[in-house]
Amino acid sequence: MANEKKQNLFNDFFTKILTRKNPDEMLQEASKAGFQKTLGAIDLIILGIGAIIGSGIFAIVGIAAAGGNESLGAGPALTVSMIIATIACIFSALCYSEFATMIPVAGGAYTYTFATLGEFAAWMVGWVLMLEYAVGYIAVACAWSNHFMQLVKGFSAYLPNWLVNPPLWLINDYKGAVHQIQAAGGDPNTLIPHIAGIPFAVNLPACIIVAIITSILIKGTKDSTKMATIMVVIKLAVIALFVLVGAFYVKPANWVPFAPNGMSGIFMGAFIIFFAYIGFDALATAAEECKNPQKDLPIGIIGSLIATTIVYVSVALVLTGVYCTSSHNIDPGFLKAPMAYVMTMVHQNWAAGLISIGSLAGLTSVLLVLQLAATRILYAMSRDNFLPTLFQKLHPVYKTPHVLTMIVGIVCMIGTMTLDLDVAAQLCNFGTFTSFIIVCVAVLILRKIDPDRPRPFKVPCSPLLPSLGILCCGGLMIYSMQSLTSSALMFPVWLLIGIGIYLQYGYVKNRKIEMNRISIENVENKELVSK
């Protein structure tokens, strides 16, 4: 009897966590949310380019080409790595487009998983997306701070010394400040202030830009799109400048050997440069704010992906043609800001300065879209009772989740004080690959369990293309785990934390709501019987 009771509890538990949410119910909830529908196809393409072209092409491209601490470089074959990453993205982008037109509600991959794999899987995907967007947001904010300080130093002859060379504890996280102070021969214990005996360091430029982005997003997505448009124009102009000027300094000899580390370098380069493609999936999270999501979302997602791929390949060809990435003596400056470094190397300092400005514009637009995506996913998770209902509160004038936006901004400010940027980029990739794989799986599942649902856009050649998306993303992720030991260990830890939060809060809260609903229904039934 006791064993039978345990078995029933076990079966009931799994029934609950595998409960799917009906897409029609999602659409009904979305219609009540009150988001303003202001985004068209062009707005989405701009937001997509704004999200994708940023820290990847301005920073990560150097590591992908020359290699890093735990990875081999692709060398001139970086163009092949980019094509591999693009193919993996296209398969997933098609699946995102089918879902986004079929279930145009906030939440992206989280929402699609809830409709196909159930409650627990949905929570885990949302938790993984937080790894992609929130942790990625912190990493990009810190990168923005680094580029800003480099730009400021270029005006050292005109600016006061306190602005050009501020204390290291004001422009770095604690570990970064300690490392730089020790490298300069200083004593961190005396140069870093202490509050109640605890050392204090704050990345002030990063905090300031996060505060600015937060205030813009509170005002609404249309204003955000206007800002993104300006940033996109600036960074595309700067990238075009780099390609046109750098083309005159290309030496074909630098393309030999084409793949210095063979296929190992190419595949690792594809994994690393994948960070440069993160962002197109963020468009799906803003589905409720689109004027015509069935038509505009596929155009926005696939259009932004194609445009950025053309830009990336052009930059890679020029970059590896001007600088020999096959050398064993890679300058650290190339790894931090490769495009600006290459222009300085060929004595085009004016171009290097403009590229630094473009880098800031690119990183700013990425920050804007990543925070937008993070808040919309958390909003959807709150609507499904996984998080406090406070997150659902909309601004009375701007109709944006202003409380949630401020909370995300504050958390990211705190994160800029502690995060290891290299590991953060790798973790973002693991999170992205995981969400892409699940979306491809979810498309196949919904085709089986709900084949008659209208699909304004359908993935062609299904199940072949979704299956190829699973294989490409899964293969790159598994291959990279062989050398990226730090992030490969931290990713499972992140998943375990997410499981703990779900069991302690989300599962318990949803069961309480179910019990209350059942109690109300029982009372209403009794009243009807008595009448």
For each residue, the residues with C-beta under 8 A, 3 or more apart:
1: 4 5
2: 5 6
3: 6 7
4: 1 7 8
5: 1 2 8 9
6: 2 3 9 10
7: 3 4 10 11
8: 4 5 11 12
9: 5 6 12 13
10: 6 7 13 14
11: 7 8 14 15
12: 8 9 15 16
13: 9 10 16 17
14: 10 11 17 18
15: 11 12 18 19
16: 12 13 19 119 507 510 511
17: 13 14 118 119 120 507
18: 14 15 117 118 119 120
19: 15 16 118 119
20: 114 115 116 117 118 119
21: 25 26 114 115 119 122 384
22: 25 26 115
23: 26 27 102 103 115 450 453
24: 27 28
25: 21 22 28 29
26: 21 22 23 29 30 103 105 111 114 115
27: 23 24 30 31 103 104 105
28: 24 25 31 32
29: 25 26 32 33 105 383
30: 26 27 33 104 105 106 288
31: 27 28
32: 28 29
33: 29 30 106 288 383 394
34: 394 399
35: 106 288 289 394 399
36: 220 221 222 289 399
37: 288 289 290 291
38: 43 220 221 222 225 289 291
39: 43 44 47 221 222 225 286 289 290 291 296
40: 43 44 290 291 292 296
41: 44 45 292 295 296 299 300 303
42: 45 46
43: 38 39 40 46 47 222 225 300
44: 39 40 41 47 48 283 286 290 296 297 299 300 301 303 304
45: 41 42 48 49 299 300 303 304 307
46: 42 43 49 50 225 228 229 232
47: 39 43 44 50 51 224 225 228 282 283 286 300 304 369 372
48: 44 45 51 52 279 280 282 283 300 301 303 304 305 308
49: 45 46 52 53 232 236 304 307 308 365
50: 46 47 53 54 228 231 232 279 365 366 368 369
51: 47 48 54 278 279 280 282 283 304 365 366 369 370 373
52: 48 49 56 276 277 278 279 280 304 305 308 366
53: 49 50 56 57 232 235 236 239 276 308 311 362 365 366
54: 50 51 57 58 140 235 276 279 362 363 365 366
55: 58 59 60 139 140 143 275 276 362 363 366 425
56: 52 53 59 60 61 273 275 276 277 278
57: 53 54 60 61 239 276 311 312 315 339 362
58: 54 55 61 143 147 337 338 339 358 359 362 363
59: 55 56 62 63 143 336 337 338 359
60: 55 56 57 63 64 272 273 275 276 425
61: 56 57 58 64 65 78 273 276 312 315 316 319 338 339
62: 59 65 66 319 334 335 336 337 338 341
63: 59 60 66 67 68 71 73 272 335
64: 60 61 73 74 78 81 269 272 273 276
65: 61 62 73 74 75 76 78 269 316 319 320 325 338
66: 62 63 73 75 325 330 334 335
67: 63 71 72 73 261 265 330
68: 63 71 73 272 335 422
69: 422
70: 483 484 485 486
71: 63 67 68 268 271 272 480 483 484
72: 67 261 264 265 268 269 483
73: 63 64 65 66 67 68 260 261 265 268 269 325
74: 64 65 77 78 80 81 259 261 265 266 268 269 270 273
75: 65 66 78 257 258 259 260 261 265 320 325 326
76: 65 79 254 255 256 257 258 259 320 321 325 326
77: 74 80 81 258 259 265 266 269
78: 61 64 65 74 75 81 82 269 273 316 319 320 325
79: 76 82 83 313 316 317 320
80: 74 77 83 84 259 266
81: 64 74 77 78 84 85 266 267 269 270 272 273
82: 78 79 85 86 270 273 309 312 313 316
83: 79 80 86 87 309 313
84: 80 81 87 88 266 267 270 472 476
85: 81 82 88 89 270 273 274 276 277 476
86: 82 83 89 90 277 305 309
87: 83 84 90 91 472
88: 84 85 91 92 270 274 436 469 472 473 476
89: 85 86 92 93 274 277 280 305 436
90: 86 87 93 94 302 305
91: 87 88 94 95 440 465 466 468 469 472 473
92: 88 89 95 96 281 436 439 440 469 473
93: 89 90 96 97 280 281 301 302 305
94: 90 91 97 98 302 459 460 465 466 469
95: 91 92 98 99 439 440 442 443 459 465 466 469
96: 92 93 99 100 108 109 280 281 284 301 439
97: 93 94 100 101 297 298 301 302 457 459
98: 94 95 101 102 443 455 457 458 459
99: 95 96 102 103 111 112 284 439 442 443 446
100: 96 97 103 104 108 283 284 287 293 297 298 301 457
101: 97 98 104 293 294 295 297 298 455 456 457
102: 23 98 99 446 453 454 455 456 457
103: 23 26 27 99 100 111 112 115 287
104: 27 30 100 101 287 288 290 293 294 297
105: 26 27 29 30 111 287 288 380
106: 30 33 35 111 285 286 287 288 376 377 379 380
107: 110 111 112 114 126 285 376 377 379 380 381
108: 96 100 111 112 129 281 282 284 285 287 373 376 377
109: 96 112 113 125 129 281 284 435 436 438 439 442
110: 107 113 114 122 125 126 129 377 380 381
111: 26 99 103 105 106 107 108 114 115 122 380
112: 99 103 107 108 109 115 116 439 442 446
113: 109 110 116 117 121 122 125 438 439 442
114: 20 21 26 107 110 111 117 118 119 121 122 384
115: 20 21 22 23 26 103 111 112 442 446
116: 20 112 113 441 442 445 446 449
117: 18 20 113 114 121 122 438 441 442 445
118: 17 18 19 20 114 121 122
119: 16 17 18 19 20 21 114 122 123 384 506 507 510
120: 17 18 123 124 502 507
121: 113 114 117 118 124 125 438
122: 21 110 111 113 114 117 118 119 125 126 384
123: 119 120 126 127 381 386 498 502 506
124: 120 121 127 128 495 498 499 502
125: 109 110 113 121 122 128 129 434 435 438
126: 107 110 122 123 129 130 377 378 380 381 386
127: 123 124 130 131 494 495 497 498 501 502
128: 124 125 131 132 431 434 435 494 495 498
129: 108 109 110 125 126 132 133 373 374 377 431 435
130: 126 127 133 134 135 374 377 378 431
131: 127 128 134 135 427 428 430 431 491 494
132: 128 129 135 136 278 428 431 432 435
133: 129 130 136 137 282 370 371 373 374 377
134: 130 131 137 138 370 374 408 411 412 415
135: 130 131 132 138 139 415 419 424 427 428 431
136: 132 133 139 140 275 278 370 424 425 428
137: 133 134 140 141 367 370 371 374 408 412
138: 134 135 141 142 412 415 416 419 424
139: 55 135 136 142 143 419 421 424 425 428
140: 54 55 136 137 143 144 363 366 367 370
141: 137 138 144 145 203 206 209 210 367 412 416
142: 138 139 145 146 173 203 206 416 419 421
143: 55 58 59 139 140 146 147 363 421
144: 140 141 147 148 205 206 209 360 363 364 367
145: 141 142 148 149 171 203 204 205 206 209 416
146: 142 143 149 150 336
147: 58 143 144 150 151 337 356 359 360 363
148: 144 145 151 152 205 209 360
149: 145 146 152 153 171 205
150: 146 147 153 154 337 340 356
151: 147 148 154 155 353 356 357 360
152: 148 149 155 156 159 163 164
153: 149 150 156 164
154: 150 151 353 356
155: 151 152 158 159 164
156: 152 153 159 161 164
157:
158: 155
159: 152 155 156 163 164
160: 163 164
161: 156 164 165
162: 165 166
163: 152 159 160 166
164: 152 153 155 156 159 160 161
165: 161 162
166: 162 163 170 171 204
167: 170 171 191
168: 171 172 176 177 180 181 191 192 201
169: 172 174 177 191 192 193 200 201 202
170: 166 167 201 202 203 204
171: 145 149 166 167 168 203 204 205
172: 168 169 176 177 180 201 203
173: 142 176 177 201 203 416 417 418 419
174: 169 177 178 192 199 200 201 417 418
175: 178 179 418 420
176: 168 172 173 179 180 201
177: 168 169 172 173 174 180 181 188 192 201
178: 174 175 181 182 188 192
179: 175 176 182 183
180: 168 172 176 177 183 184
181: 168 177 178 184 186 187 188 191 192
182: 178 179 185 186 188
183: 179 180
184: 180 181
185: 182
186: 181 182 190 191
187: 181 190 191
188: 177 178 181 182 191 192 199
189: 192 199
190: 186 187
191: 167 168 169 181 186 187 188
192: 168 169 174 177 178 181 188 189 199 200 201
193: 169 199 200
194: 197 198 199 200
195: 198 200
196:
197: 194
198: 194 195
199: 174 188 189 192 193 194
200: 169 174 192 193 194 195
201: 168 169 170 172 173 174 176 177 192 417
202: 169 170 207 416 417
203: 141 142 145 170 171 172 173 206 207 416 417
204: 145 166 170 171 207 208
205: 144 145 148 149 171 208 209
206: 141 142 144 145 203 209 210 413 416
207: 202 203 204 210 211 413 416
208: 204 205 211 212
209: 141 144 145 148 205 206 212 213 364 367
210: 141 206 207 213 214 367 371 409 412 413 416
211: 207 208 214 215 409 413
212: 208 209 215 216
213: 209 210 216 217 364 367 368 371 409
214: 210 211 217 218 371 405 406 408 409
215: 211 212 218 219
216: 212 213 219 223 224 227 368
217: 213 214 220 221 224 368 371 372 375 400 405
218: 214 215 395 398 400 402 405 406
219: 215 216 223 224 398 400
220: 36 38 217 223 224 398 399 400
221: 36 38 39 217 224 225 286 289 372 400
222: 36 38 39 43 225 226
223: 216 219 220 226 227
224: 47 216 217 219 220 221 227 228 368 372
225: 38 39 43 46 47 221 222 228 229
226: 222 223 229 230
227: 216 223 224 230 231 364 365 368
228: 46 47 50 224 225 231 232 365 368 369
229: 46 225 226 232 233
230: 226 227 233 234 361
231: 50 227 228 234 235 361 362 364 365 368
232: 46 49 50 53 228 229 235 236 365
233: 229 230 236 237
234: 230 231 237 238 357 358 361 362
235: 53 54 231 232 238 239 358 359 361 362 365
236: 49 53 232 233 239 240 311
237: 233 234 240 241 358
238: 234 235 241 242 354 355 357 358 359 361 362
239: 53 57 235 236 242 243 311 314 315 339 358
240: 236 237 243 244
241: 237 238 244 245 351 354 355 358
242: 238 239 245 246 315 318 339 342 343 351 355
243: 239 240 246 247 314 315 318
244: 240 241 247
245: 241 242 248 249 343 348 351
246: 242 243 249 250 318 319 321 322 342 343 346
247: 243 244 250 318
248: 245
249: 245 246 321 322 346
250: 246 247 254 317 318 321 322
251: 254 321 322
252: 255 256 321
253: 256
254: 76 250 251 320 321 322 323 324 325 326
255: 76 252 258 320 321
256: 76 252 253
257: 75 76 260 326
258: 75 76 77 255
259: 74 75 76 77 80 262 263 265 266
260: 73 75 257 265 325 326
261: 67 72 73 74 75 264 265 266 268
262: 259 265 266
263: 259 266 267
264: 72 261 267 268
265: 67 72 73 74 75 77 259 260 261 262 268 269
266: 74 77 80 81 84 259 261 262 263 269 270
267: 81 84 263 264 270 271 476 479 480
268: 71 72 73 74 261 264 265 271 272 479 480 483
269: 64 65 72 73 74 77 78 81 265 266 272 273
270: 74 81 82 84 85 88 266 267 273 274 476
271: 71 267 268 274 429 476 477 479 480 484
272: 60 63 64 68 71 81 268 269 275 425 429
273: 56 60 61 64 74 78 81 82 85 269 270 276 277 312
274: 85 88 89 270 271 277 278 429 432 433 476
275: 55 56 60 136 272 278 425 428 429
276: 52 53 54 55 56 57 60 61 64 85 273 312
277: 52 56 85 86 89 273 274 280 305 308
278: 51 52 56 132 136 274 275 281 428 429 432
279: 48 50 51 52 54 282 304 366 369 370
280: 48 51 52 89 93 96 277 283 301 304 305 308
281: 92 93 96 108 109 278 284 285 301 432 435 436 439
282: 47 48 51 108 133 279 285 286 369 370 372 373
283: 44 47 48 51 100 280 286 297 300 301 304
284: 96 99 100 108 109 281 287 297 301
285: 106 107 108 281 282 372 373 376 377 380
286: 39 44 47 106 221 282 283 289 290 372 373 376
287: 100 103 104 105 106 108 284 290 293 297
288: 30 33 35 37 104 105 106 376
289: 35 36 37 38 39 221 286
290: 37 39 40 44 104 286 287 293 296 297
291: 37 38 39 40 296
292: 40 41 295 296
293: 100 101 104 287 290 296 297
294: 101 104 297 456 457
295: 41 101 292 298 299 456
296: 39 40 41 44 290 291 292 293 299 300
297: 44 97 100 101 104 283 284 287 290 293 294 300 301
298: 97 100 101 295 301 302 457
299: 41 44 45 295 296 302 303
300: 41 43 44 45 47 48 283 296 297 303 304
301: 44 48 93 96 97 100 280 281 283 284 297 298 304 305
302: 90 93 94 97 298 299 305 306
303: 41 44 45 48 299 300 306 307
304: 44 45 47 48 49 51 52 279 280 283 300 301 307 308
305: 48 52 86 89 90 93 277 280 301 302 308 309
306: 302 303 309 310
307: 45 49 303 304 310 311
308: 48 49 52 53 277 280 304 305 311 312
309: 82 83 86 305 306 312 313
310: 306 307 313 314
311: 53 57 236 239 307 308 314 315
312: 57 61 82 273 276 308 309 315 316
313: 79 82 83 309 310 316 317
314: 239 243 310 311 317 318
315: 57 61 239 242 243 311 312 318 319 339
316: 61 65 78 79 82 312 313 319 320
317: 79 250 313 314 320 321
318: 242 243 246 247 250 314 315 321 322
319: 61 62 65 78 246 315 316 322 323 325 338 339 342
320: 65 75 76 78 79 254 255 316 317 323 325
321: 76 246 249 250 251 252 254 255 317 318
322: 246 249 250 251 254 318 319 342 345 346
323: 254 319 320 334 338 341 342 345
324: 254 327
325: 65 66 73 75 76 78 254 260 319 320 330
326: 75 76 254 257 260
327: 324 330
328:
329:
330: 66 67 325 327 334 335
331: 334 335 341
332: 335 336
333: 336 337 341 344
334: 62 66 323 330 331 337 338 341 342
335: 62 63 66 68 330 331 332 338
336: 59 62 146 332 333 341
337: 58 59 62 147 150 333 334 340 341 356 359
338: 58 59 61 62 65 319 323 334 335 341 342
339: 57 58 61 239 242 315 319 342 343 355 359
340: 150 337 343 344 352 355 356 359
341: 62 323 331 333 334 336 337 338 344 345 352
342: 242 246 319 322 323 334 338 339 345 346
343: 242 245 246 339 340 346 348 349 351 352 355
344: 333 340 341 347 348 349 352
345: 322 323 341 342
346: 246 249 322 342 343
347: 344
348: 245 343 344 351 352
349: 343 344 352 353
350: 353 354
351: 241 242 245 343 348 354 355
352: 340 341 343 344 348 349 355 356
353: 151 154 349 350 356 357
354: 238 241 350 351 357 358
355: 238 241 242 339 340 343 351 352 358 359
356: 147 150 151 154 337 340 352 353 359 360
357: 151 234 238 353 354 360 361
358: 58 234 235 237 238 239 241 354 355 361 362
359: 58 59 147 235 238 337 339 340 355 356 362 363
360: 144 147 148 151 356 357 363 364
361: 230 231 234 235 238 357 358 364 365
362: 53 54 55 57 58 231 234 235 238 358 359 365 366
363: 54 55 58 140 143 144 147 359 360 366 367
364: 144 209 213 227 231 360 361 367 368
365: 49 50 51 53 54 227 228 231 232 235 361 362 368 369
366: 50 51 52 53 54 55 140 279 362 363 369 370
367: 137 140 141 144 209 210 213 363 364 370 371
368: 50 213 216 217 224 227 228 231 364 365 371 372
369: 47 50 51 228 279 282 365 366 372 373
370: 51 133 134 136 137 140 279 282 366 367 373 374
371: 133 137 210 213 214 217 367 368 374 375 405 408 409 412
372: 47 217 221 224 282 285 286 368 369 375 376
373: 51 108 129 133 282 285 286 369 370 376 377
374: 129 130 133 134 137 370 371 377 378 408
375: 217 371 372 378 379 401 404 405 408
376: 106 107 108 285 286 288 372 373 379 380 401
377: 106 107 108 110 126 129 130 133 285 373 374 380 381
378: 126 130 374 375 381 382 387 391 404 408
379: 106 107 375 376 382 383 391 392 401 404
380: 105 106 107 110 111 126 285 376 377 383 384
381: 107 110 123 126 377 378 384 386 387 391
382: 378 379 385 386 387 388 389 390 391 392 404
383: 29 33 379 380 392
384: 21 114 119 122 380 381 510
385: 382 506 509 510 513
386: 123 126 381 382 502 505 506 509 510
387: 378 381 382 391 505 506
388: 382 391
389: 382 392 393
390: 382 393 403 404
391: 378 379 381 382 387 388 401 403 404 407
392: 379 382 383 389 401 404
393: 389 390 401 402 403 404
394: 33 34 35 399 400 401 402
395: 218 398 399 400 401 402
396:
397:
398: 218 219 220 395 402
399: 34 35 36 220 394 395
400: 217 218 219 220 221 394 395 405
401: 375 376 379 391 392 393 394 395 404 405
402: 218 393 394 395 398 405 406
403: 390 391 393 406 407
404: 375 378 379 382 390 391 392 393 401 407 408
405: 214 217 218 371 375 400 401 402 408 409
406: 214 218 402 403 409 410
407: 391 403 404 410 411
408: 134 137 214 371 374 375 378 404 405 411 412
409: 210 211 213 214 371 405 406 412 413
410: 406 407 413 414
411: 134 407 408 414 415
412: 134 137 138 141 210 371 408 409 415 416
413: 206 207 210 211 409 410 416 417
414: 410 411 417 418
415: 134 135 138 411 412 418 419
416: 138 141 142 145 173 202 203 206 207 210 412 413 419
417: 173 174 201 202 203 413 414
418: 173 174 175 414 415
419: 135 138 139 142 173 415 416 424
420: 175 423 424
421: 139 142 143 424 425
422: 68 69 425 426
423: 420 426 427 486 487 490
424: 135 136 138 139 419 420 421 427 428
425: 55 60 136 139 272 275 421 422 428 429
426: 422 423 429 430 480 484 486 487
427: 131 135 423 424 430 431 487 490 491 494
428: 131 132 135 136 139 275 278 424 425 431 432
429: 271 272 274 275 278 425 426 432 433 477 480
430: 131 426 427 433 434 477 487 488 491
431: 128 129 130 131 132 135 427 428 434 435 491
432: 132 274 278 281 428 429 435 436
433: 274 429 430 436 437 473 474 476 477
434: 125 128 430 431 437 438 477
435: 109 125 128 129 132 281 431 432 438 439
436: 88 89 92 109 281 432 433 439 440 469 473
437: 433 434 440 441 469 470 473 474
438: 109 113 117 121 125 434 435 441 442
439: 92 95 96 99 109 112 113 281 435 436 442 443
440: 91 92 95 436 437 443 444 466 467 469 470 473
441: 116 117 437 438 444 445 466 470
442: 95 99 109 112 113 115 116 117 438 439 445 446
443: 95 98 99 439 440 446 447 459 462 466
444: 440 441 447 448 462 463 466 467
445: 116 117 441 442 448 449
446: 99 102 112 115 116 442 443 449 450 453
447: 443 444 450 451 462 463
448: 444 445 451
449: 116 445 446
450: 23 446 447 453
451: 447 448
452:
453: 23 102 446 450
454: 102
455: 98 101 102 458
456: 101 102 294 295
457: 97 98 100 101 102 294 298
458: 98 455 462
459: 94 95 97 98 443 462 465 466
460: 94 465
461: 464 465
462: 443 444 447 458 459 465 466
463: 444 447 466 467
464: 461 467 468
465: 91 94 95 459 460 461 462 468 469
466: 91 94 95 440 441 443 444 459 462 463 469 470
467: 440 444 463 464 470 471
468: 91 464 465 471 472
469: 88 91 92 94 95 436 437 440 465 466 472 473
470: 437 440 441 466 467 473 474
471: 467 468 474 475
472: 84 87 88 91 468 469 475 476
473: 88 91 92 433 436 437 440 469 470 476 477
474: 433 437 470 471 477 478
475: 471 472 478 479
476: 84 85 88 267 270 271 274 433 472 473 479 480
477: 271 429 430 433 434 473 474 480 481
478: 474 475 481
479: 267 268 271 475 476 482
480: 71 267 268 271 426 429 476 477 483 484 488
481: 477 478 484 488
482: 479
483: 70 71 72 268 480
484: 70 71 271 426 480 481 487 488
485: 70 488 489
486: 70 423 426 489 490
487: 423 426 427 430 484 490 491
488: 430 480 481 484 485 491
489: 485 486 492 493
490: 423 427 486 487 493 494
491: 131 427 430 431 487 488 494 495
492: 489 495 496
493: 489 490 496 497
494: 127 128 131 427 490 491 497 498
495: 124 127 128 491 492 498 499
496: 492 493 499 500
497: 127 493 494 500 501
498: 123 124 127 128 494 495 501 502
499: 124 495 496 502 503
500: 496 497 503 504
501: 127 497 498 504 505 506
502: 120 123 124 127 386 498 499 505 506 507
503: 499 500 506 507 508
504: 500 501 507 508
505: 386 387 501 502 508 509
506: 119 123 385 386 387 501 502 503 509 510
507: 16 17 119 120 502 503 504 510 511
508: 503 504 505 511 512
509: 385 386 505 506 512 513
510: 16 119 384 385 386 506 507 513 514
511: 16 507 508 514 515
512: 508 509 515 516
513: 385 509 510 516 517
514: 510 511 517 518
515: 511 512 518 519
516: 512 513 519 520
517: 513 514 520 521
518: 514 515 521 522
519: 515 516 522 523
520: 516 517 523 524
521: 517 518 524 525
522: 518 519 525 526
523: 519 520 526 527
524: 520 521 527 528
525: 521 522 528 529
526: 522 523 529 530
527: 523 524 530 531
528: 524 525 531
529: 525 526
530: 526 527
531: 527 528
